[in-house]
Amino acid sequence: MLSPNKKLTEKIVVGIMAVSGSVTSLAVLLIVVFLFREGFGLFGRPDITEGYKLAVNSKNPVDKMDPKTIKLVFDQGITNWKQLGGQEIKERSELWQGHD
């Protein structure tokens, strides 16, 4: 038979393990809810986030770009204005920094 101290210790350990399991389950549940909420939020956003602006030098002959072209520029699929009908640039950074 267990002594009263061992019974008390056993009950405390069992209680701590039960609380630990509950806290862990709650944490996992909150993480899953957060990730799904963030994931579903991605589908409701426009392709170009509000607050971003695309500025092009007024001397640049490229005057119109559709959203797919803009995405290619930002994803660096287009690295030279010549690909869009503009002037050829020697350095890739000029596409981002502009040139006069």
CYANA upper distance limits for C-alpha pairs under 8 A (distance plus 0.5 A):
  2 LEU  CA      6 LYS  CA      6.52
  2 LEU  CA      7 LYS  CA      6.75
  3 SER  CA      7 LYS  CA      6.83
  4 PRO  CA      8 LEU  CA      6.67
  5 ASN  CA      9 THR  CA      6.61
  6 LYS  CA     10 GLU  CA      6.46
  7 LYS  CA     11 LYS  CA      6.66
  8 LEU  CA     12 ILE  CA      6.69
  9 THR  CA     13 VAL  CA      6.67
 10 GLU  CA     14 VAL  CA      6.60
 11 LYS  CA     15 GLY  CA      6.51
 12 ILE  CA     16 ILE  CA      6.61
 13 VAL  CA     17 MET  CA      6.67
 14 VAL  CA     18 ALA  CA      6.67
 15 GLY  CA     19 VAL  CA      6.68
 16 ILE  CA     20 SER  CA      6.47
 17 MET  CA     21 GLY  CA      6.56
 18 ALA  CA     22 SER  CA      6.72
 19 VAL  CA     23 VAL  CA      6.60
 20 SER  CA     24 THR  CA      6.59
 21 GLY  CA     25 SER  CA      6.61
 22 SER  CA     26 LEU  CA      6.64
 23 VAL  CA     27 ALA  CA      6.61
 24 THR  CA     28 VAL  CA      6.72
 25 SER  CA     29 LEU  CA      6.63
 26 LEU  CA     30 LEU  CA      6.65
 27 ALA  CA     31 ILE  CA      6.68
 28 VAL  CA     32 VAL  CA      6.70
 29 LEU  CA     33 VAL  CA      6.72
 30 LEU  CA     34 PHE  CA      6.55
 31 ILE  CA     35 LEU  CA      6.62
 32 VAL  CA     36 PHE  CA      6.66
 33 VAL  CA     37 ARG  CA      6.58
 34 PHE  CA     38 GLU  CA      6.66
 35 LEU  CA     39 GLY  CA      6.45
 36 PHE  CA     40 PHE  CA      6.53
 37 ARG  CA     41 GLY  CA      6.65
 38 GLU  CA     42 LEU  CA      7.10
 39 GLY  CA     43 PHE  CA      7.91
 40 PHE  CA     44 GLY  CA      7.64
 41 GLY  CA     45 ARG  CA      7.26
 45 ARG  CA     49 THR  CA      7.60
 46 PRO  CA     50 GLU  CA      8.44
 48 ILE  CA     52 TYR  CA      7.77
 56 VAL  CA     60 ASN  CA      7.37
 56 VAL  CA     98 GLY  CA      8.00
 57 ASN  CA     98 GLY  CA      7.15
 57 ASN  CA     99 HIS  CA      8.12
 57 ASN  CA    100 ASP  CA      8.40
 59 LYS  CA    100 ASP  CA      8.29
 60 ASN  CA     86 GLY  CA      7.07
 60 ASN  CA     87 GLN  CA      8.22
 61 PRO  CA     85 GLY  CA      7.83
 61 PRO  CA     86 GLY  CA      5.95
 61 PRO  CA     87 GLN  CA      8.27
 62 VAL  CA     81 TRP  CA      8.28
 62 VAL  CA     84 LEU  CA      7.12
 62 VAL  CA     85 GLY  CA      6.80
 62 VAL  CA     86 GLY  CA      6.10
 65 MET  CA     69 THR  CA      6.32
 65 MET  CA     70 ILE  CA      6.83
 66 ASP  CA     70 ILE  CA      6.87
 67 PRO  CA     71 LYS  CA      6.66
 68 LYS  CA     72 LEU  CA      6.76
 69 THR  CA     73 VAL  CA      6.78
 69 THR  CA     78 ILE  CA      8.50
 70 ILE  CA     74 PHE  CA      6.85
 71 LYS  CA     75 ASP  CA      6.44
 72 LEU  CA     76 GLN  CA      6.33
 72 LEU  CA     77 GLY  CA      5.16
 72 LEU  CA     78 ILE  CA      6.08
 73 VAL  CA     77 GLY  CA      6.37
 73 VAL  CA     78 ILE  CA      5.39
 73 VAL  CA     79 THR  CA      7.25
 78 ILE  CA     83 GLN  CA      7.29
 79 THR  CA     83 GLN  CA      8.30
 79 THR  CA     92 ARG  CA      6.47
 79 THR  CA     95 LEU  CA      7.29
 80 ASN  CA     84 LEU  CA      8.19
 80 ASN  CA     88 GLU  CA      6.75
 80 ASN  CA     89 ILE  CA      6.59
 80 ASN  CA     92 ARG  CA      7.18
 80 ASN  CA     95 LEU  CA      6.93
 81 TRP  CA     85 GLY  CA      6.97
 81 TRP  CA     86 GLY  CA      5.29
 81 TRP  CA     87 GLN  CA      6.33
 81 TRP  CA     88 GLU  CA      6.48
 81 TRP  CA     89 ILE  CA      7.42
 81 TRP  CA     95 LEU  CA      7.38
 82 LYS  CA     86 GLY  CA      5.04
 82 LYS  CA     87 GLN  CA      5.61
 82 LYS  CA     88 GLU  CA      5.22
 82 LYS  CA     89 ILE  CA      7.98
 89 ILE  CA     94 GLU  CA      7.33
 89 ILE  CA     95 LEU  CA      8.08
 90 LYS  CA     94 GLU  CA      8.41
 91 GLU  CA     95 LEU  CA      8.33
 92 ARG  CA     96 TRP  CA      8.19
 93 SER  CA     97 GLN  CA      6.59
 94 GLU  CA     98 GLY  CA      5.46
 94 GLU  CA     99 HIS  CA      6.68
